């Protein structure tokens, strides 16, 4: 769902320019479902790749609760060659993830849904060198990168005769690692008097480590009156 900005009232100060919501399918308490998919692909200037996805939805006999599980894995070959290190297809993309959700309702006023998502992505490189042969780079140091995160969420929804109260609790834990080759820059800036520059490599490693807890309450009316209201904390 794409929402135009500003969206600060419902989504906080970080959504002044708008928000893109990724809304996943909720567990279905009325139907058993399963799904599987396998995809084979080939990449121009690269090689073969594949993707696997599976889904299972299982309701309870009384139709008050259900669980839903989704798993996926993708391995795509790259198309950029590092001619300096003689490494092929360095911008490969490998990603795997799991999404679990469970729901329960009293079939009257209260409903509860919990979600857990985990994803891990890794690649050996990403960019090309402009002005060099097409689809190549000349990095002197490998530039692997990875991004792994987990998200847990619990949502409670209670309906009154005049409106609803929603409580949502979330926790996210994310670690992203990147390595960049700075050899050419340091040789040009720090060693201009050496011809040729010293045979050395310089790289920088960065890590982004995020752990964030969020709690939100929303109380709002839902009537046919001319005036409706919303309170959030």
Buried (B, 14 or more C-beta within 10 A) or exposed (E): EEEEEEBEEEBEEEBEEEBEEEEEEBBBBEEEBEEEEEEEBEBEEBBEBEBBBBBBBBBEEEEBBBBBBBBBBBBBBBBBBBBBBEBBBBBBBBBBBBBBBBBBBEEEEEBBBBBBBBBBBBBBBBEBBEEEEEBBBBBBBBBBBBBBBBBBBBBBBBBEEEBBBBBBBBBBBBBBBBBBBBBBEBBEEEEEEEEEBEEEEBBEEEEEEEEEEEEBEBBBBEEEEEEEEEEEE
